[in-house]
Amino acid sequence: MKIYDWHIAPNPRRLNIYLAEKGLKVELVEVGQEDLSLAPWFKAKYPHAMVPMLELDDGTMIGEAMAIARYFEEIHPAPPLMGVDPRDKAIVEMWEKRANEEGMLPASELFRNTHEKFAERGLPGAADAIPAIPELRDRGRARLTRFFEKFDRQLAENEFVAGKRWTVADATTLAAVDFAGWSDVKIPASCRNLQRWYDAVSARLSAKA
Amino acid sequence: MKIYDWHIAPNPRRLNIYLAEKGLKVELVEVGQEDLSLAPWFKAKYPHAMVPMLELDDGTMIGEAMAIARYFEEIHPAPPLMGVDPRDKAIVEMWEKRANEEGMLPASELFRNTHEKFAERGLPGAADAIPAIPELRDRGRARLTRFFEKFDRQLAENEFVAGKRWTVADATTLAAVDFAGWSDVKIPASCRNLQRWYDAVSARLSAKA
């Protein structure tokens, strides 16, 4: 098997962080180009045109970072990084989804609708041109403020995003916070719990994966 | 346990469809109001202010439709509606995520940024005002066209969204297609495979859940 990767990009990153915490090494194939686009041969092979993508030895192509993580969690259950019992699994999935929809997606929206290289690529995976919408800059910033504050409240009472253990929800949250930083949006000084968590998870080896 | 529900809303709907296919009945508490807002007591109880929300007997509150579905899938594994082996589970999760991010979220974006009752509520779960962005109407329509065409290609070769069996990915896709209809965006005539699938899943009892 191999993973088609764009090593600097946020969605591949959350998978790579997860795999590092899991202690798994998978062959990576870099498909990002210097002009911030995906290699044409990759888009021809995989018309969804998104990364990461896991190709199994039987040729099955699995996209979406968390679907790929699910595959590895099923074949290598230890250490459990997606919850340990039904209640805990639901809590991890809830916080991972919040990190994605309230952190990753707004950070993506902000970046894609402000960066000049994405003027006609307002959405990921599009074959056709999607023009940027400048108003999404303000909305993206407002969404990220809510994201920081929500996660700060959660981290006031929990060491990690989904409770006492490091889970895949921490991978997505870390990728989201750093992705926001691409647009110069940083953790507000008032969010001390989030900052404490960020410093701790950023110091783990997996953050460099 | 009980589920806080807004019975006409798309996110609760995909959970209710899933539960019906699972053969499970859970107490539902309606928290939607006629003016298309959530009951104030519910927002006070659950500041994330989104539906559906599952409250367990120990007081744990679990949000996000798919996190709630995960809980029930874990405590009632049969019939399996989220995949039967590692590869299949990953494929179901991949298609469920596509249905959500490429169908549900654009349908939500289109509806919230065009409907007059949402002029200051451009995003779900917000306490603060988020003004609508009219350009998102065109973008939402473009995204939904891509969603219909992508799922039409998938359904040309598969009876259901994630393969041979009805899965939770069908629940999210059905909720997304019907949510698009709220903004008068219908399956294009060219998407015959999607229409065949839509007619079949809409005829199941679960579609009325």
Boltz contact constraints between the chains, C-beta under 6 A:
constraints:
  - contact:
      token1: [A, 62]
      token2: [B, 90]
      max_distance: 6.0
  - contact:
      token1: [A, 62]
      token2: [B, 94]
      max_distance: 6.0
  - contact:
      token1: [A, 63]
      token2: [B, 94]
      max_distance: 6.0
  - contact:
      token1: [A, 64]
      token2: [B, 94]
      max_distance: 6.0
  - contact:
      token1: [A, 64]
      token2: [B, 97]
      max_distance: 6.0
  - contact:
      token1: [A, 67]
      token2: [B, 90]
      max_distance: 6.0
  - contact:
      token1: [A, 67]
      token2: [B, 93]
      max_distance: 6.0
  - contact:
      token1: [A, 67]
      token2: [B, 94]
      max_distance: 6.0
  - contact:
      token1: [A, 70]
      token2: [B, 89]
      max_distance: 6.0
  - contact:
      token1: [A, 70]
      token2: [B, 90]
      max_distance: 6.0
  - contact:
      token1: [A, 70]
      token2: [B, 93]
      max_distance: 6.0
  - contact:
      token1: [A, 71]
      token2: [B, 86]
      max_distance: 6.0
  - contact:
      token1: [A, 71]
      token2: [B, 90]
      max_distance: 6.0
  - contact:
      token1: [A, 74]
      token2: [B, 86]
      max_distance: 6.0
  - contact:
      token1: [A, 74]
      token2: [B, 89]
      max_distance: 6.0
  - contact:
      token1: [A, 75]
      token2: [B, 86]
      max_distance: 6.0
  - contact:
      token1: [A, 86]
      token2: [B, 71]
      max_distance: 6.0
  - contact:
      token1: [A, 86]
      token2: [B, 74]
      max_distance: 6.0
  - contact:
      token1: [A, 86]
      token2: [B, 75]
      max_distance: 6.0
  - contact:
      token1: [A, 89]
      token2: [B, 70]
      max_distance: 6.0
  - contact:
      token1: [A, 89]
      token2: [B, 74]
      max_distance: 6.0
  - contact:
      token1: [A, 90]
      token2: [B, 62]
      max_distance: 6.0
  - contact:
      token1: [A, 90]
      token2: [B, 67]
      max_distance: 6.0
  - contact:
      token1: [A, 90]
      token2: [B, 70]
      max_distance: 6.0
  - contact:
      token1: [A, 90]
      token2: [B, 71]
      max_distance: 6.0
  - contact:
      token1: [A, 93]
      token2: [B, 67]
      max_distance: 6.0
  - contact:
      token1: [A, 93]
      token2: [B, 70]
      max_distance: 6.0
  - contact:
      token1: [A, 94]
      token2: [B, 62]
      max_distance: 6.0
  - contact:
      token1: [A, 94]
      token2: [B, 63]
      max_distance: 6.0
  - contact:
      token1: [A, 94]
      token2: [B, 64]
      max_distance: 6.0
  - contact:
      token1: [A, 94]
      token2: [B, 67]
      max_distance: 6.0
  - contact:
      token1: [A, 97]
      token2: [B, 64]
      max_distance: 6.0
  - contact:
      token1: [A, 133]
      token2: [B, 135]
      max_distance: 6.0
  - contact:
      token1: [A, 135]
      token2: [B, 133]
      max_distance: 6.0
